[in-house]
Amino acid sequence: MDTGFIDHGRIYDYLKNTTPPDAKELDEILAHAKELKGISFAEAERLLMVEDDAHLDKIAETARFIKEEIYGKRLVLFAPLYVSNLCNNDCLYCAFKKSNKSIPRRTLTFDELRREVQTLVQQGHKRILLVSGEGLGMNALDYTVKAIETIYSVKMGKGEIRRINVNIAALPVEGFKRLKAARIGTYQLFQETYHAETYKTMHPSGPKSNYLYHLTAMDRAMEAGIDDVGVGILFGLEDYRFEIMALLQHIRHLEERFGTGVHTISIPRLEPATGSDVSVNPPHAVSDRDFRKIISILRITVPYTGMILSTREDAKMRHEALSLGISQISAGSRTNPGGYSESDSAEQFSLGDHRSLEEVIRDIATMGYIPSFCTGCYRLGRTGQDFMDLAKPGLIKHYCLPNAITSFKEYLVNYATPETRKVGDALIQKMLNDVPEAALRAKTAASLKKIEEGAVDVYV
C-alpha cells in the first residue's frame, strides 16, 4: 500500500529497536527545548521513548515553562458548529457513519443555521469551527460557501462571528480556492490515524477511505493559498508513539514543500459514540498519563504551533492540559446540527465537559488564564509564514496579550453576569501589568476605556 510521505518502515524500526534516553541525554534535550526554538524531530522521537515517571515529570515541567514563556496565561476559545450529520463514509468510530440507523439525520437550512449562530453570538462567541459530515453530495461546497456567508451575515446587537474555521471533507485545489475566497480562517482536517492499515480498517467505505487523498489534503489546501491549516489525530486507534512520529513527518513534508508547517494540532481522544463498538473499546486506548506526555512533547517540539483540546475531555483533564501546552479550547460545545438552539441529541461523540461558555470562562479566569476571542491576526493578514515570522522571535506577545485583554473585556461588558465580570475585571487589571512595553500598556488601557464606553472590535 502506498503510504506517501509517511515512512512506516522507519517508524516500525525505531519503535522496535530504540531504548529510552538516559538522564544525561534527557537533560540535554530539555535544555535545548528551553531555548524556545523547538527541538529537532529526532529529539522528539527520543522523548517519545521515555516511560520513567521522574523523567516524564521533567518533560512536563519543561512543557509548562515553554507554555508560560510563549503564551503566558492566554487561552483562545471557540465553539464547533455542526451543519450536517449526513455522511457517505462508514468510519467505525463515528456516530455519523452511514450504516448507523439509530440517529436522526439532517442538514440545517440556512434559516436554522442563522438561529444557531444567533444563539452562539448571544452567548458571546466570536470564533467558530464549521463542521459537516461528508454526505451533502455534489452540492456540498456550494452549501458550505453559502453557510459561511450566512454565518458572517448574522449581527446581534454588538455581537458577530469574526472568524470561521472549517472542518469539512478533503477537496481538490479548485475547491480549496473557493474556500479561501469565502474568507475562512483555518482549514482543519484530521488524519484520524496515520497508520495505513489501521486507516483502511477504520474507513472501510466511502470517499474518506482513500488514505493518500486524505493525507495530501493539506498540500492541496496550501497550493490553493490557504496558509493556516490544522491537522489532528484521533488518539486510541493506533499506538500514540507511531502517530506522533508520523505527524512529525507530515509537518516536515509541509515545511519542506511550502516553507511553513501547520497552524494548529488537535489532539482528541476516542470517546463513546452511538452505534460504534470501536469507540467504546479503543484498540489502543490512551491513558491520562500518556495523554499528558503527548501534550508535553508536542508543546516542546513545535512551541509556536497552536494546540487544540476539545470538550471530549472532562474539566479536570482540561485544567491539567492548559498548563502543559494547550492554547485553544472549545467551550459550551454541541456536536449535532441544531444543538445550540434546539437539543443536544444525536451527537457525534460523548462530551466530557458539559459546562456553558460562561461557566468555562469563569473557571479558567479564576485559574488565572485570560480567555481570548481575538481574531486580529487573521483579519490583518498575520497568517501562515507571516505569523511564524512574528511568533518565533517572540514579537507576537506584543499583539496577542493586548488583544486577548481587549477581546475579553468586550465579552465581560456585553455578555457576562456580574459574578463573572468581577472575576474577569480583576484578572484584566493583573494582566495589564504583563503587557511588555509602557507605551503598549497605555494603549491597551485606553482601548479598555473605549470598550467600557461602548466600542467593540478593538485590537492591534
C-alpha positions as CSV (number, residue, x, y, z in Angstrom):
1,M,0.0,0.0,0.0
2,D,1.4,3.4,-1.0
3,T,1.8,5.5,2.2
4,G,3.1,8.6,0.6
5,F,5.5,10.6,2.6
6,I,4.8,8.7,5.9
7,D,7.7,6.2,6.2
8,H,6.1,3.4,8.1
9,G,9.2,1.2,7.9
10,R,11.4,3.7,9.6
11,I,8.8,4.2,12.4
12,Y,8.4,0.5,12.9
13,D,12.2,0.0,13.1
14,Y,12.6,2.9,15.6
15,L,9.9,1.7,17.9
16,K,11.2,-1.9,17.9
17,N,14.9,-1.2,18.4
18,T,15.2,2.1,20.3
19,T,15.8,2.4,24.1
20,P,14.8,5.4,26.2
21,P,17.3,8.3,26.7
22,D,19.4,8.2,29.9
23,A,19.2,11.1,32.3
24,K,22.1,13.0,30.7
25,E,20.6,12.8,27.2
26,L,17.2,13.8,28.5
27,D,18.6,16.8,30.3
28,E,20.4,17.9,27.2
29,I,17.2,17.7,25.1
30,L,15.2,19.6,27.6
31,A,17.9,22.3,28.0
32,H,17.7,22.7,24.2
33,A,13.9,23.0,24.4
34,K,14.1,25.8,27.0
35,E,15.8,27.9,24.3
36,L,12.3,28.3,22.9
37,K,13.2,27.5,19.3
38,G,11.8,24.0,19.3
39,I,13.7,20.7,19.2
40,S,14.6,18.5,16.3
41,F,12.1,15.8,15.3
42,A,14.8,13.3,16.2
43,E,15.0,14.7,19.7
44,A,11.2,14.5,19.9
45,E,11.3,10.8,19.0
46,R,13.7,10.3,21.8
47,L,11.3,11.8,24.3
48,L,8.5,9.5,23.0
49,M,10.5,6.6,24.3
50,V,10.5,7.9,27.9
51,E,8.5,5.9,30.4
52,D,10.2,6.6,33.7
53,D,7.8,8.7,35.9
54,A,10.5,11.0,37.2
55,H,11.7,11.7,33.6
56,L,8.1,12.3,32.5
57,D,7.8,14.8,35.2
58,K,10.8,16.6,33.8
59,I,9.3,16.7,30.4
60,A,6.1,18.1,31.8
61,E,8.0,20.7,33.7
62,T,9.7,21.8,30.5
63,A,6.4,22.0,28.6
64,R,5.0,24.2,31.4
65,F,8.0,26.5,31.2
66,I,7.6,26.8,27.4
67,K,3.8,27.4,27.5
68,E,4.3,30.1,30.1
69,E,7.1,31.9,28.3
70,I,5.5,31.9,24.8
71,Y,1.7,32.0,25.5
72,G,1.6,33.3,29.1
73,K,-1.9,32.8,30.5
74,R,-3.7,33.5,27.2
75,L,-6.2,30.9,26.0
76,V,-8.3,31.1,22.8
77,L,-11.9,30.0,23.0
78,F,-14.2,28.8,20.1
79,A,-17.3,26.7,19.5
80,P,-17.8,23.9,16.9
81,L,-20.9,24.4,14.7
82,Y,-22.2,21.3,13.1
83,V,-24.3,22.0,10.0
84,S,-25.0,18.4,8.8
85,N,-24.7,14.8,10.0
86,L,-25.4,13.2,6.7
87,C,-22.4,11.1,5.7
88,N,-21.3,8.7,2.9
89,N,-18.5,7.2,5.0
90,D,-18.7,4.3,7.3
91,C,-15.9,5.3,9.8
92,L,-16.1,2.6,12.6
93,Y,-15.6,5.1,15.4
94,C,-18.2,7.7,14.5
95,A,-21.9,8.1,15.3
96,F,-22.4,9.8,11.9
97,K,-21.3,6.7,9.9
98,K,-23.6,5.9,7.0
99,S,-24.7,2.5,8.4
100,N,-25.8,3.9,11.8
101,K,-29.6,3.9,11.6
102,S,-30.2,4.9,15.2
103,I,-29.7,8.7,14.9
104,P,-31.9,11.2,13.1
105,R,-30.2,12.8,10.1
106,R,-30.4,16.4,9.0
107,T,-28.8,19.3,7.2
108,L,-29.5,22.7,8.6
109,T,-31.5,25.0,6.4
110,F,-30.0,28.5,6.2
111,D,-32.7,29.8,8.5
112,E,-31.9,27.1,11.0
113,L,-28.2,27.9,10.7
114,R,-29.0,31.5,11.3
115,R,-30.8,30.6,14.6
116,E,-27.8,28.5,15.7
117,V,-25.4,31.4,15.0
118,Q,-27.7,33.9,16.8
119,T,-27.6,31.6,19.9
120,L,-23.8,31.5,19.8
121,V,-23.5,35.2,19.3
122,Q,-25.8,35.9,22.2
123,Q,-23.6,33.8,24.4
124,G,-20.6,35.9,23.4
125,H,-18.8,33.6,20.9
126,K,-16.6,35.2,18.2
127,R,-14.8,32.2,16.7
128,I,-16.5,29.1,15.4
129,L,-15.4,25.9,13.7
130,L,-17.9,24.8,11.0
131,V,-18.1,21.0,10.8
132,S,-20.0,18.9,8.3
133,G,-20.4,15.2,7.6
134,E,-19.5,14.0,4.2
135,G,-22.9,13.4,2.8
136,L,-24.1,16.6,1.0
137,G,-23.2,15.2,-2.4
138,M,-22.3,17.3,-5.5
139,N,-23.6,20.5,-3.8
140,A,-21.5,20.2,-0.7
141,L,-19.1,23.0,-1.4
142,D,-21.9,25.3,-2.6
143,Y,-23.7,24.7,0.6
144,T,-20.6,25.3,2.7
145,V,-19.8,28.6,1.0
146,K,-23.4,29.8,1.4
147,A,-23.2,28.7,5.1
148,I,-20.1,30.7,5.6
149,E,-21.7,33.7,4.1
150,T,-24.8,33.2,6.3
151,I,-22.7,33.0,9.5
152,Y,-20.8,36.1,8.7
153,S,-24.0,38.0,8.0
154,V,-25.5,37.5,11.5
155,K,-25.4,40.6,13.7
156,M,-26.9,40.6,17.1
157,G,-26.5,44.0,18.9
158,K,-22.8,44.4,19.2
159,G,-22.1,40.7,18.5
160,E,-21.0,38.8,15.5
161,I,-18.8,35.9,14.4
162,R,-15.4,37.2,13.3
163,R,-13.5,34.0,12.4
164,I,-14.9,30.9,10.8
165,N,-12.5,27.9,10.7
166,V,-13.7,25.0,8.6
167,N,-13.5,21.2,9.1
168,I,-15.0,19.5,6.0
169,A,-14.0,16.7,3.6
170,A,-10.8,16.9,1.6
171,L,-11.2,18.9,-1.6
172,P,-9.4,19.3,-4.9
173,V,-7.3,22.5,-5.3
174,E,-10.1,24.4,-7.0
175,G,-12.4,23.6,-4.1
176,F,-9.9,25.0,-1.6
177,K,-9.6,28.1,-3.7
178,R,-13.3,28.7,-3.3
179,L,-13.0,28.2,0.5
180,K,-10.2,30.8,0.7
181,A,-12.3,33.2,-1.3
182,A,-15.1,32.7,1.2
183,R,-12.8,34.2,3.9
184,I,-12.2,31.1,6.1
185,G,-9.7,31.2,8.8
186,T,-8.0,27.8,9.2
187,Y,-8.8,24.7,7.2
188,Q,-8.8,21.8,9.5
189,L,-8.9,18.1,8.7
190,F,-7.9,15.2,11.0
191,Q,-6.0,12.3,9.6
192,E,-7.5,10.3,12.4
193,T,-4.7,7.7,12.1
194,Y,-1.5,7.9,10.0
195,H,-1.2,4.1,10.2
196,A,-2.2,3.0,6.7
197,E,-3.6,-0.5,7.6
198,T,-5.4,0.8,10.6
199,Y,-6.8,3.7,8.5
200,K,-8.0,1.1,5.9
201,T,-9.7,-0.9,8.7
202,M,-11.4,2.1,10.3
203,H,-12.6,3.6,7.0
204,P,-14.0,0.6,5.1
205,S,-16.1,2.5,2.6
206,G,-16.9,6.0,1.3
207,P,-14.8,8.9,0.0
208,K,-12.7,9.1,3.2
209,S,-11.4,5.5,2.6
210,N,-8.8,6.8,0.2
211,Y,-5.7,7.2,2.6
212,L,-3.5,9.1,0.2
213,Y,-6.1,11.5,-1.0
214,H,-7.0,12.3,2.6
215,L,-3.3,12.5,3.6
216,T,-2.5,15.1,0.9
217,A,-5.4,17.4,1.6
218,M,-3.2,19.9,3.3
219,D,-0.9,20.0,0.2
220,R,-3.8,21.0,-2.0
221,A,-5.1,23.5,0.6
222,M,-1.8,25.2,0.7
223,E,-1.4,25.1,-3.1
224,A,-4.7,26.9,-3.2
225,G,-3.3,29.7,-0.9
226,I,-4.8,28.6,2.4
227,D,-1.7,29.2,4.7
228,D,-3.4,28.3,8.0
229,V,-4.1,24.6,8.1
230,G,-4.8,22.4,11.1
231,V,-4.2,18.7,11.5
232,G,-5.3,16.2,14.1
233,I,-5.0,12.6,15.4
234,L,-7.8,10.6,16.9
235,F,-5.8,9.0,19.7
236,G,-6.9,5.5,20.5
237,L,-6.9,4.0,17.1
238,E,-3.2,3.1,16.9
239,D,0.0,3.3,19.1
240,Y,0.3,7.0,20.0
241,R,4.0,6.9,19.5
242,F,3.6,5.8,15.9
243,E,1.0,8.6,15.4
244,I,3.3,11.3,16.8
245,M,6.3,10.2,14.7
246,A,4.1,10.2,11.6
247,L,2.6,13.6,12.4
248,L,6.2,15.0,12.6
249,Q,6.9,13.5,9.2
250,H,3.8,15.3,7.9
251,I,4.8,18.6,9.4
252,R,8.3,18.2,7.9
253,H,6.8,17.5,4.5
254,L,4.8,20.7,4.6
255,E,7.7,22.7,5.8
256,E,10.0,21.4,3.0
257,R,7.4,22.0,0.3
258,F,5.7,25.2,1.4
259,G,8.1,26.8,3.9
260,T,5.8,26.5,6.8
261,G,4.1,23.8,8.8
262,V,0.7,23.6,10.4
263,H,-1.1,26.3,12.3
264,T,-2.8,24.0,14.8
265,I,-2.7,20.5,16.0
266,S,-5.9,18.9,17.5
267,I,-5.5,16.0,19.9
268,P,-8.9,14.4,20.6
269,R,-9.1,11.0,22.3
270,L,-11.6,8.4,21.2
271,E,-14.8,8.7,23.1
272,P,-18.0,6.6,23.0
273,A,-20.3,7.3,20.1
274,T,-23.7,5.9,19.4
275,G,-23.6,2.8,17.2
276,S,-19.8,2.4,17.5
277,D,-18.2,-0.6,19.3
278,V,-14.7,0.7,18.4
279,S,-15.3,4.0,20.3
280,V,-16.3,2.1,23.5
281,N,-13.3,-0.2,23.4
282,P,-10.5,1.7,21.7
283,P,-7.8,-0.6,20.1
284,H,-5.0,1.5,21.6
285,A,-6.6,3.4,24.5
286,V,-4.5,6.4,25.7
287,S,-4.3,6.7,29.4
288,D,-4.3,10.1,31.2
289,R,-0.6,9.6,31.9
290,D,0.2,9.1,28.2
291,F,-2.1,11.9,27.2
292,R,-0.2,14.3,29.4
293,K,3.0,13.0,27.8
294,I,1.6,13.6,24.3
295,I,0.7,17.2,25.1
296,S,4.0,17.9,26.7
297,I,6.1,16.5,23.9
298,L,4.2,18.4,21.2
299,R,4.5,21.7,23.0
300,I,8.2,21.2,23.4
301,T,8.7,20.2,19.8
302,V,6.6,22.8,18.0
303,P,6.3,25.6,20.6
304,Y,4.7,28.1,18.3
305,T,2.0,25.8,16.9
306,G,-1.5,26.1,18.4
307,M,-2.7,23.1,20.2
308,I,-6.4,22.4,20.5
309,L,-8.3,20.5,23.1
310,S,-12.0,19.7,22.7
311,T,-14.8,19.2,25.2
312,R,-14.3,15.4,24.8
313,E,-12.1,15.8,27.9
314,D,-13.5,16.5,31.3
315,A,-12.9,19.6,33.3
316,K,-10.1,18.0,35.4
317,M,-8.1,16.9,32.4
318,R,-8.6,20.3,30.7
319,H,-7.2,22.0,33.8
320,E,-4.1,19.9,33.6
321,A,-3.7,20.3,29.8
322,L,-3.8,24.1,29.9
323,S,-0.5,24.3,31.8
324,L,1.2,21.6,29.7
325,G,0.7,23.3,26.3
326,I,-2.9,23.7,25.2
327,S,-3.5,27.1,23.7
328,Q,-7.1,26.7,22.3
329,I,-10.2,25.0,23.8
330,S,-13.8,24.7,22.7
331,A,-16.4,25.8,25.2
332,G,-20.1,25.2,25.6
333,S,-19.9,22.8,22.7
334,R,-22.7,20.8,20.9
335,T,-21.8,18.2,18.3
336,N,-25.0,17.8,16.4
337,P,-26.8,20.0,13.9
338,G,-29.2,22.3,15.8
339,G,-27.6,21.5,19.1
340,Y,-27.3,25.1,20.3
341,S,-30.8,26.4,19.6
342,E,-32.7,23.1,19.9
343,S,-31.4,20.0,21.6
344,D,-28.2,18.0,22.2
345,S,-29.5,14.6,21.0
346,A,-27.7,12.5,18.3
347,E,-24.2,14.0,19.0
348,Q,-21.2,12.8,17.1
349,F,-19.4,11.6,20.3
350,S,-19.8,11.8,24.1
351,L,-18.7,15.1,25.7
352,G,-16.7,15.2,28.9
353,D,-17.3,18.9,29.7
354,H,-20.9,20.0,29.6
355,R,-20.4,23.4,31.1
356,S,-21.7,26.6,29.4
357,L,-19.3,29.1,27.8
358,E,-19.7,31.4,30.8
359,E,-19.0,28.7,33.3
360,V,-15.8,27.7,31.4
361,I,-14.8,31.4,31.2
362,R,-15.3,32.0,35.0
363,D,-13.4,28.8,35.8
364,I,-10.4,29.5,33.7
365,A,-10.3,33.1,34.7
366,T,-10.3,32.0,38.4
367,M,-7.3,29.8,37.5
368,G,-5.5,32.9,36.2
369,Y,-6.0,32.2,32.4
370,I,-7.3,35.1,30.3
371,P,-9.9,33.9,27.7
372,S,-9.2,35.4,24.3
373,F,-11.7,35.9,21.5
374,C,-9.2,37.8,19.3
375,T,-9.3,37.5,15.5
376,G,-6.9,40.3,14.7
377,C,-4.1,38.4,13.2
378,Y,-6.4,36.6,10.8
379,R,-8.1,39.8,9.6
380,L,-4.8,41.8,9.3
381,G,-3.1,39.0,7.3
382,R,-0.8,37.8,10.0
383,T,-1.2,34.2,9.0
384,G,0.9,31.3,7.8
385,Q,4.6,32.3,7.5
386,D,3.9,35.9,8.4
387,F,2.5,34.7,11.7
388,M,5.5,32.5,12.3
389,D,7.9,35.3,11.5
390,L,6.3,37.3,14.3
391,A,5.9,34.3,16.7
392,K,9.4,32.8,16.7
393,P,11.3,35.9,17.8
394,G,8.6,36.5,20.4
395,L,7.1,39.5,18.8
396,I,3.7,38.0,18.8
397,K,3.4,38.8,22.5
398,H,3.1,42.4,21.5
399,Y,-0.2,41.6,19.8
400,C,-1.6,38.5,21.5
401,L,-1.8,39.7,25.1
402,P,-3.2,43.2,24.4
403,N,-5.8,41.7,22.0
404,A,-6.7,38.9,24.5
405,I,-7.3,41.6,27.2
406,T,-9.4,43.8,25.0
407,S,-11.5,40.9,23.4
408,F,-12.1,39.5,26.9
409,K,-13.2,43.0,28.1
410,E,-15.7,43.1,25.3
411,Y,-17.1,39.8,26.4
412,L,-17.4,41.0,30.0
413,V,-19.1,44.3,29.2
414,N,-21.6,42.8,26.8
415,Y,-22.3,39.2,27.9
416,A,-21.1,38.3,31.4
417,T,-23.0,38.1,34.6
418,P,-21.9,40.4,37.5
419,E,-20.1,37.5,39.2
420,T,-18.1,36.6,36.1
421,R,-17.4,40.3,35.3
422,K,-16.0,40.8,38.8
423,V,-13.6,37.9,38.3
424,G,-12.7,39.0,34.8
425,D,-12.1,42.6,35.6
426,A,-9.7,41.7,38.4
427,L,-7.8,39.4,36.1
428,I,-7.6,42.1,33.4
429,Q,-6.0,44.5,35.8
430,K,-3.5,41.9,36.8
431,M,-2.7,41.0,33.1
432,L,-2.4,44.6,32.1
433,N,0.8,44.8,34.1
434,D,2.2,42.0,32.0
435,V,1.9,43.9,28.7
436,P,5.6,44.2,27.7
437,E,6.1,47.9,27.0
438,A,4.9,51.0,28.7
439,A,3.5,52.6,25.5
440,L,1.7,49.4,24.5
441,R,0.4,49.1,28.1
442,A,-1.0,52.6,27.9
443,K,-2.6,51.9,24.5
444,T,-4.2,48.8,25.9
445,A,-5.6,50.7,28.9
446,A,-7.0,53.3,26.5
447,S,-8.7,50.6,24.5
448,L,-10.3,49.2,27.6
449,K,-11.8,52.6,28.4
450,K,-13.2,52.7,24.8
451,I,-14.8,49.4,25.3
452,E,-16.3,50.5,28.6
453,E,-17.8,53.4,26.6
454,G,-19.4,51.1,24.0
455,A,-16.7,50.4,21.4
456,V,-16.3,46.9,20.0
457,D,-13.7,45.0,18.0
458,V,-10.7,47.0,19.3
459,Y,-7.4,45.3,18.5
460,V,-3.8,45.9,17.4
